[in-house]
């Protein structure tokens, strides 16, 4: 037979009812809660100093009467006119003394007699209340409570999970009652019971019979009860209801009937939902996956402490899914540290840390388990970027997110491996250096993006080219593909013919929302590419053969726009079977100090991760002569680019139309400097024939215009791309004269740009 814990200091109520112990409402716990309220009132001398201002407002309070069952108090204290507060008496007595000189002695004596009568009535009423409280206290002890009630069983289960002693069981029980029973909490809150730490320890000692020394030890910051995360003690708070609270994760289950310790664990601990991806979706991280798999296996083998992994990167790059897939691959049961309660209300950083410590304690004896703590930025303070000024005026609340020493211990002594996830790794370095391994998850490489686009959107795509066009958006997040797939799936139920258009619309709106303003950087090929239509001062074919043997080089491609610089980088990537990563100045420039340098470094890292040919378009923005820099940061950006370039073990192309503005020292960093020029007359004519015939024109018609085409000045492959694009949109076969006329218009614009500017 289950016995009542001695710290409850109440009788044991035995039930023959088969439903005994299956109740979770307030009614069956009233004897204990009523006993505690009476003991609190006696301990704090409420009959002499009522916390609510009067005996009536204190002991006739609806919650007090309901919980203690003392309806007679409400009857006794009904007549407010007969009750005198001590403060009112002193005020009245003072007034009598001031007026005694102006009133008759008889009147003064009469008033003092009346005052003494009221004081005597109040004293008698207080004695009656005290007598009733003590009488009811003994009745509640004799009435007792059932030891098999869910709250008591769940307290025992938690005690077994985190190894609590009897004093800690007692405190946990009181905290659970205070947090789980609203009337009990509301009455205590209404009474504004203000206690410092020592006073609260004394009160808990009175309620539970545990030694005050043991209570104070159990409430220390380093105690098992506190470090387990079961309860929270706010040492700065003085109101009892806010000073000691049960962790949010437990409040919803403490009154539930549970079959076993394992059921409580399942209810309190939050198993992660199954991953929707596998590690096959992250094959670009194969070396990291191999390392982490071995690392977790080794840690499990010797039960190592302090295993902490940090995953960071932009939102929507699949960090959480990677963590789940990795845990599954390693045979680990993964549990989440929640960021919201069962009602969906967000948890504070402190509450989440308490959940973490509880889960660590509850799972420490388990094998093959791990914890997932997402949105780490909630609890780990960020670095101050503004120097001393920023540190002086930073939000002081950051320092209260858990206490540096406490968090450091949590990162060094945690018994359960923990995977931490953040979108922003701008975290105090004191914490960052305590992570054993960190992994940045960026936008996946193009090959992976192609597979993801195919998986999510392939069923709606009109052809492979449409899939490739989306996969080449190197700023597109995996989460955007998931959302677009959902839009397409639901809209295709009523408009299947519009599914792909809806995909494009969803992605367009999402990109606009996230500030991804660039269009697809892979321009649709409008002309048939060939090295024969490049006019350069280098043997491109020979260079390409060399890259096939050793794919490492840096190129500075310069010359007029439209002469094929960007297309050459694409062609090289295609010939080598590599993706091409294109960046422009607008992708790298950042308004924050050091932000551009970080993006430059990330660009090179992304190219390495994707094994991509890297093309920096408009490179003159970063390679201009540093002697002409107006600001210090302009020089540091150039330095960063050149430093990264020296260490880059891949193929890098930089294009510019402003060769004369580049710094000579920066040009020495390039292994190849290739000049592009306008087409030679014969090249222009050959390309004219090729593209005109591709549009459906007759060869003879094109040949008739050979002399006119030869006379076109400043003709570039880009001019043909513009004309072909415009003519393709008409849907009709153009004539050779019309094709020539449009080319002349394109070249004349460039001729106008070379004219004199100003008055002449």
QUIMOUR-V229207 format. One record per residue. N is the residue number from 0. RES is the residue in three letters. SS is DSSP state (~ for helix, > for strand, _ for the rest). NEAR is the number of other C-alpha atoms within 12 Angstrom. Layout:
N_RES_SS_NEAR + N_RES_SS_NEAR
This chain:
0_UNK___10 + 1_UNK___16 + 2_UNK___21 + 3_UNK___24 + 4_UNK___28 + 5_UNK_~_18 + 6_UNK_~_30 + 7_UNK_~_37 + 8_UNK___29 + 9_UNK___33 + 10_UNK___25 + 11_UNK_>_25 + 12_UNK___27 + 13_UNK___21 + 14_UNK___20 + 15_UNK___9 + 16_UNK___11 + 17_UNK___10 + 18_UNK___14 + 19_UNK___19 + 20_UNK___30 + 21_UNK___23 + 22_UNK___25 + 23_UNK___29 + 24_UNK___21 + 25_UNK___27 + 26_UNK_~_21 + 27_UNK_~_30 + 28_UNK_~_40 + 29_UNK_~_34 + 30_UNK_~_34 + 31_UNK_~_47 + 32_UNK_~_44 + 33_UNK_~_40 + 34_UNK_~_40 + 35_UNK_~_41 + 36_UNK_~_45 + 37_UNK_~_42 + 38_UNK_~_33 + 39_UNK_~_33 + 40_UNK_~_35 + 41_UNK_~_27 + 42_UNK_~_26 + 43_UNK___25 + 44_UNK___22 + 45_UNK___29 + 46_UNK___36 + 47_UNK___27 + 48_UNK___24 + 49_UNK___30 + 50_UNK___27 + 51_UNK___24 + 52_UNK___24 + 53_UNK___30 + 54_UNK_~_40 + 55_UNK_~_35 + 56_UNK_~_29 + 57_UNK_~_33 + 58_UNK_~_46 + 59_UNK___31 + 60_UNK___33 + 61_UNK_~_22 + 62_UNK_~_31 + 63_UNK_~_38 + 64_UNK_~_30 + 65_UNK_~_26 + 66_UNK_~_35 + 67_UNK_~_43 + 68_UNK___30 + 69_UNK___33 + 70_UNK_~_23 + 71_UNK_~_23 + 72_UNK_~_31 + 73_UNK_~_26 + 74_UNK_~_18 + 75_UNK_~_24 + 76_UNK___30 + 77_UNK___20 + 78_UNK___18 + 79_UNK_~_20 + 80_UNK_~_13 + 81_UNK_~_23 + 82_UNK___29 + 83_UNK___33 + 84_UNK___32 + 85_UNK_~_24 + 86_UNK_~_17 + 87_UNK_~_18 + 88_UNK_~_23 + 89_UNK_~_17 + 90_UNK_~_15 + 91_UNK_~_23 + 92_UNK_~_24 + 93_UNK_~_15 + 94_UNK_~_19 + 95_UNK_~_25 + 96_UNK_~_18 + 97_UNK_~_13 + 98_UNK_~_17 + 99_UNK___19 + 100_UNK___13 + 101_UNK___13 + 102_UNK___16 + 103_UNK___13 + 104_UNK_~_15 + 105_UNK_~_13 + 106_UNK_~_16 + 107_UNK_~_22 + 108_UNK_~_18 + 109_UNK_~_16 + 110_UNK_~_23 + 111_UNK_~_23 + 112_UNK_~_16 + 113_UNK_~_20 + 114_UNK_~_28 + 115_UNK_~_19 + 116_UNK_~_18 + 117_UNK_~_25 + 118_UNK_~_25 + 119_UNK_~_20 + 120_UNK_~_22 + 121_UNK_~_31 + 122_UNK_~_22 + 123_UNK_~_22 + 124_UNK_~_31 + 125_UNK_~_32 + 126_UNK_~_20 + 127_UNK_~_22 + 128_UNK_~_35 + 129_UNK_~_26 + 130_UNK_~_19 + 131_UNK_~_26 + 132_UNK_~_36 + 133_UNK_~_25 + 134_UNK_~_19 + 135_UNK_~_30 + 136_UNK_~_33 + 137_UNK_~_24 + 138_UNK_~_23 + 139_UNK_~_34 + 140_UNK_~_28 + 141_UNK_~_19 + 142_UNK_~_25 + 143_UNK___30 + 144_UNK_>_37 + 145_UNK___37 + 146_UNK___32 + 147_UNK___33 + 148_UNK___36 + 149_UNK_~_34 + 150_UNK_~_42 + 151_UNK_~_39 + 152_UNK_~_33 + 153_UNK_~_38 + 154_UNK_~_42 + 155_UNK_~_32 + 156_UNK_~_28 + 157_UNK_~_40 + 158_UNK_~_30 + 159_UNK_~_25 + 160_UNK_~_32 + 161_UNK_~_32 + 162_UNK___26 + 163_UNK___28 + 164_UNK___26 + 165_UNK_~_26 + 166_UNK_~_35 + 167_UNK_~_39 + 168_UNK_~_40 + 169_UNK_~_37 + 170_UNK_~_46 + 171_UNK_~_48 + 172_UNK_~_46 + 173_UNK_~_38 + 174_UNK_~_37 + 175_UNK_~_39 + 176_UNK_~_40 + 177_UNK_~_34 + 178_UNK_~_36 + 179_UNK_~_33 + 180_UNK___33 + 181_UNK_~_21 + 182_UNK_~_30 + 183_UNK_~_38 + 184_UNK_~_31 + 185_UNK_~_24 + 186_UNK_~_34 + 187_UNK_~_35 + 188_UNK_~_25 + 189_UNK_~_26 + 190_UNK_~_32 + 191_UNK___22 + 192_UNK___32 + 193_UNK_>_23 + 194_UNK___25 + 195_UNK___22 + 196_UNK_~_28 + 197_UNK_~_21 + 198_UNK_~_24 + 199_UNK_~_34 + 200_UNK_~_33 + 201_UNK_~_25 + 202_UNK_~_32 + 203_UNK_~_40 + 204_UNK_~_33 + 205_UNK_~_29 + 206_UNK_~_36 + 207_UNK_~_33 + 208_UNK___26 + 209_UNK___29 + 210_UNK___23 + 211_UNK_~_24 + 212_UNK_~_17 + 213_UNK_~_25 + 214_UNK_~_34 + 215_UNK_~_29 + 216_UNK_~_24 + 217_UNK_~_34 + 218_UNK___39 + 219_UNK___23 + 220_UNK___24 + 221_UNK___19 + 222_UNK___26 + 223_UNK_~_32 + 224_UNK_~_42 + 225_UNK_~_35 + 226_UNK_~_37 + 227_UNK___38 + 228_UNK___36 + 229_UNK___48 + 230_UNK_>_45 + 231_UNK_>_41 + 232_UNK_>_38 + 233_UNK___27 + 234_UNK___22 + 235_UNK___16 + 236_UNK___20 + 237_UNK___21 + 238_UNK_>_25 + 239_UNK_~_36 + 240_UNK_~_35 + 241_UNK_~_28 + 242_UNK_~_31 + 243_UNK_>_36 + 244_UNK_>_34 + 245_UNK_>_38 + 246_UNK___40 + 247_UNK_~_39 + 248_UNK_~_40 + 249_UNK_~_40 + 250_UNK_~_31 + 251_UNK___24 + 252_UNK___30 + 253_UNK___39 + 254_UNK___31 + 255_UNK___28 + 256_UNK___26 + 257_UNK___28 + 258_UNK___17 + 259_UNK___19 + 260_UNK_~_23 + 261_UNK_~_19 + 262_UNK_~_18 + 263_UNK_~_32 + 264_UNK_~_30 + 265_UNK_~_22 + 266_UNK_~_25 + 267_UNK_~_37 + 268_UNK___35 + 269_UNK_>_31 + 270_UNK_>_24 + 271_UNK___28 + 272_UNK___19 + 273_UNK___22 + 274_UNK___23 + 275_UNK___21 + 276_UNK___27 + 277_UNK___23 + 278_UNK_~_29 + 279_UNK_~_19 + 280_UNK_~_30 + 281_UNK_~_35 + 282_UNK_~_23 + 283_UNK_~_26 + 284_UNK_~_27 + 285_UNK_~_18 + 286_UNK_~_15 + 287_UNK_~_24 + 288_UNK_~_28 + 289_UNK_~_19 + 290_UNK_~_20 + 291_UNK_~_32 + 292_UNK_~_25 + 293_UNK_~_18 + 294_UNK_~_25 + 295_UNK_~_37 + 296_UNK_~_26 + 297_UNK_~_18 + 298_UNK_~_27 + 299_UNK_~_27 + 300_UNK_~_13 + 301_UNK_~_13 + 302_UNK___23 + 303_UNK___22 + 304_UNK___26 + 305_UNK___29 + 306_UNK___35 + 307_UNK_>_38 + 308_UNK_>_41 + 309_UNK_>_39 + 310_UNK_>_40 + 311_UNK_>_34 + 312_UNK___27 + 313_UNK___26 + 314_UNK___28 + 315_UNK___26 + 316_UNK___35 + 317_UNK___37 + 318_UNK_~_42 + 319_UNK_~_39 + 320_UNK_~_33 + 321_UNK_~_39 + 322_UNK_~_45 + 323_UNK_~_38 + 324_UNK_~_30 + 325_UNK_~_43 + 326_UNK_~_38 + 327_UNK_~_27 + 328_UNK_~_26 + 329_UNK___29 + 330_UNK___19 + 331_UNK___31 + 332_UNK_>_31 + 333_UNK_>_37 + 334_UNK_>_38 + 335_UNK_>_35 + 336_UNK___37 + 337_UNK___35 + 338_UNK___31 + 339_UNK_>_21 + 340_UNK___22 + 341_UNK___18 + 342_UNK___12 + 343_UNK___10 + 344_UNK___12 + 345_UNK_>_16 + 346_UNK___24 + 347_UNK___24 + 348_UNK_~_31 + 349_UNK_~_32 + 350_UNK_~_34 + 351_UNK_~_36 + 352_UNK_~_42 + 353_UNK_~_39 + 354_UNK_~_40 + 355_UNK_~_49 + 356_UNK_~_43 + 357_UNK_~_42 + 358_UNK_~_47 + 359_UNK_~_40 + 360_UNK_~_34 + 361_UNK_~_40 + 362_UNK_~_35 + 363_UNK___30 + 364_UNK___21 + 365_UNK___23 + 366_UNK___23 + 367_UNK___28 + 368_UNK_>_36 + 369_UNK_>_47 + 370_UNK_>_43 + 371_UNK_>_44 + 372_UNK_>_40 + 373_UNK___37 + 374_UNK___34 + 375_UNK_~_38 + 376_UNK_~_30 + 377_UNK_~_32 + 378_UNK___35 + 379_UNK___40 + 380_UNK___31 + 381_UNK_>_30 + 382_UNK___24 + 383_UNK___21 + 384_UNK___19 + 385_UNK___15 + 386_UNK_~_11 + 387_UNK_~_11 + 388_UNK_~_11 + 389_UNK_~_14 + 390_UNK_~_17 + 391_UNK_~_12 + 392_UNK___14 + 393_UNK___18 + 394_UNK___16 + 395_UNK_~_15 + 396_UNK_~_17 + 397_UNK_~_24 + 398_UNK_~_24 + 399_UNK_~_22 + 400_UNK___26 + 401_UNK___30 + 402_UNK___22 + 403_UNK_~_21 + 404_UNK_~_19 + 405_UNK_~_26 + 406_UNK_~_33 + 407_UNK_~_23 + 408_UNK_~_23 + 409_UNK_~_36 + 410_UNK_~_34 + 411_UNK_~_25 + 412_UNK_~_26 + 413_UNK___35 + 414_UNK___34 + 415_UNK___40 + 416_UNK___46 + 417_UNK_>_47 + 418_UNK_>_44 + 419_UNK_>_45 + 420_UNK_>_41 + 421_UNK_>_35 + 422_UNK___27 + 423_UNK___26 + 424_UNK___31 + 425_UNK___20 + 426_UNK_>_28 + 427_UNK___24 + 428_UNK_~_17 + 429_UNK_~_19 + 430_UNK_~_32 + 431_UNK_~_32 + 432_UNK___18 + 433_UNK___25 + 434_UNK___31 + 435_UNK___26 + 436_UNK_>_24 + 437_UNK_>_26 + 438_UNK_>_30 + 439_UNK_>_30 + 440_UNK___36 + 441_UNK___35 + 442_UNK___39 + 443_UNK___41 + 444_UNK___38 + 445_UNK_~_39 + 446_UNK_~_31 + 447_UNK_~_30 + 448_UNK_~_37 + 449_UNK_~_30 + 450_UNK_~_26 + 451_UNK_~_35 + 452_UNK_~_39 + 453_UNK_~_29 + 454_UNK_~_22 + 455_UNK_~_31 + 456_UNK_~_40 + 457_UNK___28 + 458_UNK___22 + 459_UNK___32 + 460_UNK___28 + 461_UNK___21 + 462_UNK___15 + 463_UNK_~_18 + 464_UNK_~_18 + 465_UNK_~_26 + 466_UNK_~_30 + 467_UNK_~_30 + 468_UNK_~_27 + 469_UNK_~_40 + 470_UNK_~_39 + 471_UNK___34 + 472_UNK___38 + 473_UNK___38 + 474_UNK___38 + 475_UNK___41 + 476_UNK___36 + 477_UNK_~_43 + 478_UNK_~_29 + 479_UNK_~_38 + 480_UNK_~_39 + 481_UNK_~_28 + 482_UNK_~_28 + 483_UNK_~_35 + 484_UNK_~_33 + 485_UNK_~_23 + 486_UNK_~_31 + 487_UNK_~_32 + 488_UNK_~_27 + 489_UNK_~_18 + 490_UNK_~_22 + 491_UNK___22 + 492_UNK___13 + 493_UNK___12 + 494_UNK___16 + 495_UNK_~_20 + 496_UNK_~_18 + 497_UNK_~_21 + 498_UNK_~_28 + 499_UNK_~_31 + 500_UNK_~_24 + 501_UNK_~_27 + 502_UNK_~_38 + 503_UNK_~_29 + 504_UNK_~_22 + 505_UNK_~_26 + 506_UNK_~_38 + 507_UNK_~_26 + 508_UNK_~_19 + 509_UNK_~_25 + 510_UNK_~_26 + 511_UNK_~_16 + 512_UNK_~_12 + 513_UNK___19 + 514_UNK___16 + 515_UNK___22 + 516_UNK___19 + 517_UNK___22 + 518_UNK___22 + 519_UNK___25 + 520_UNK___30 + 521_UNK___27 + 522_UNK___22 + 523_UNK___21 + 524_UNK___23 + 525_UNK___26 + 526_UNK___30 + 527_UNK___26 + 528_UNK___25 + 529_UNK___22 + 530_UNK_~_27 + 531_UNK_~_23 + 532_UNK_~_35 + 533_UNK___37 + 534_UNK_>_33 + 535_UNK_>_26 + 536_UNK___16 + 537_UNK___20 + 538_UNK___19 + 539_UNK_~_29 + 540_UNK_~_19 + 541_UNK_~_13 + 542_UNK_~_25 + 543_UNK_~_26 + 544_UNK_~_15 + 545_UNK_~_18 + 546_UNK_~_25 + 547_UNK_~_20 + 548_UNK_~_12 + 549_UNK___14 + 550_UNK___26 + 551_UNK___30 + 552_UNK_>_31 + 553_UNK_>_35 + 554_UNK_>_39 + 555_UNK_>_42 + 556_UNK_>_41 + 557_UNK_>_37 + 558_UNK_>_32 + 559_UNK___29 + 560_UNK___29 + 561_UNK___32 + 562_UNK___36 + 563_UNK___40 + 564_UNK_~_41 + 565_UNK_~_45 + 566_UNK_~_37 + 567_UNK_~_40 + 568_UNK_~_37 + 569_UNK_~_33 + 570_UNK_~_28 + 571_UNK_~_38 + 572_UNK_~_29 + 573_UNK_~_19 + 574_UNK_~_21 + 575_UNK_~_24 + 576_UNK___19 + 577_UNK___28 + 578_UNK___36 + 579_UNK_>_40 + 580_UNK_>_45 + 581_UNK_>_40 + 582_UNK_>_35 + 583_UNK___28 + 584_UNK_~_28 + 585_UNK_~_22 + 586_UNK_~_31 + 587_UNK_~_30 + 588_UNK___25 + 589_UNK___18 + 590_UNK___14 + 591_UNK___14 + 592_UNK___18 + 593_UNK___22 + 594_UNK_~_20 + 595_UNK_~_29 + 596_UNK_~_31 + 597_UNK_~_23 + 598_UNK_~_27 + 599_UNK_~_36 + 600_UNK_~_27 + 601_UNK_~_27 + 602_UNK_~_38 + 603_UNK_~_37 + 604_UNK_~_28 + 605_UNK_~_33 + 606_UNK_~_37 + 607_UNK_~_30 + 608_UNK_~_34 + 609_UNK_~_30 + 610_UNK___30 + 611_UNK___38 + 612_UNK_>_45 + 613_UNK_>_44 + 614_UNK_>_41 + 615_UNK_>_39 + 616_UNK___34 + 617_UNK___32 + 618_UNK___40 + 619_UNK_~_32 + 620_UNK_~_32 + 621_UNK_~_38 + 622_UNK_~_41 + 623_UNK_>_32 + 624_UNK___25 + 625_UNK_~_25 + 626_UNK_~_17 + 627_UNK_~_14 + 628_UNK___20 + 629_UNK___12 + 630_UNK___13 + 631_UNK_~_15 + 632_UNK_~_22 + 633_UNK_~_27 + 634_UNK_~_26 + 635_UNK_~_25 + 636_UNK_~_35 + 637_UNK_~_35 + 638_UNK_~_27 + 639_UNK_~_29 + 640_UNK_~_36 + 641_UNK_~_31 + 642_UNK_~_18 + 643_UNK_~_27 + 644_UNK_~_38 + 645_UNK_~_23 + 646_UNK_~_20 + 647_UNK___32 + 648_UNK___22 + 649_UNK___32 + 650_UNK_>_42 + 651_UNK_>_48 + 652_UNK_>_45 + 653_UNK_>_48 + 654_UNK_>_45 + 655_UNK_>_38 + 656_UNK___28 + 657_UNK___25 + 658_UNK_~_29 + 659_UNK_~_15 + 660_UNK_~_23 + 661_UNK_>_29 + 662_UNK___26 + 663_UNK_~_18 + 664_UNK_~_17 + 665_UNK_~_32 + 666_UNK_~_32 + 667_UNK___18 + 668_UNK___28 + 669_UNK___26 + 670_UNK___21 + 671_UNK_>_26 + 672_UNK_>_31 + 673_UNK_>_31 + 674_UNK_>_29 + 675_UNK_>_35 + 676_UNK_>_29 + 677_UNK___32 + 678_UNK___36 + 679_UNK___26 + 680_UNK_~_23 + 681_UNK_~_24 + 682_UNK_~_28 + 683_UNK_~_36 + 684_UNK_~_34 + 685_UNK_~_28 + 686_UNK_~_38 + 687_UNK_~_47 + 688_UNK_~_32 + 689_UNK_~_29 + 690_UNK_~_36 + 691_UNK_~_38 + 692_UNK_~_25 + 693_UNK_~_22 + 694_UNK___31 + 695_UNK___22 + 696_UNK___24 + 697_UNK___21 + 698_UNK_~_22 + 699_UNK_~_14 + 700_UNK_~_21 + 701_UNK_~_31 + 702_UNK_~_24 + 703_UNK___19 + 704_UNK___27 + 705_UNK_~_25 + 706_UNK_~_16 + 707_UNK_~_23 + 708_UNK_~_33 + 709_UNK_~_26 + 710_UNK___20 + 711_UNK___32 + 712_UNK___26 + 713_UNK___36 + 714_UNK___43 + 715_UNK___38 + 716_UNK_~_46 + 717_UNK_~_35 + 718_UNK_~_39 + 719_UNK_~_43 + 720_UNK_~_32 + 721_UNK_~_27 + 722_UNK_~_31 + 723_UNK_~_37 + 724_UNK_~_22 + 725_UNK_~_22 + 726_UNK_~_29 + 727_UNK_~_22 + 728_UNK___14 + 729_UNK___12 + 730_UNK___12 + 731_UNK___14 + 732_UNK___22 + 733_UNK___28 + 734_UNK___23 + 735_UNK_~_31 + 736_UNK_~_22 + 737_UNK_~_22 + 738_UNK_~_36 + 739_UNK_~_38 + 740_UNK_~_23 + 741_UNK_~_29 + 742_UNK_~_39 + 743_UNK_~_26 + 744_UNK_~_22 + 745_UNK_~_29 + 746_UNK_~_31 + 747_UNK_~_19 + 748_UNK_~_17 + 749_UNK_~_22 + 750_UNK_~_16 + 751_UNK_~_13 + 752_UNK_~_12 + 753_UNK___11 + 754_UNK___12 + 755_UNK___9 + 756_UNK___8 + 757_UNK___5 + 758_UNK___5 + 759_UNK___5
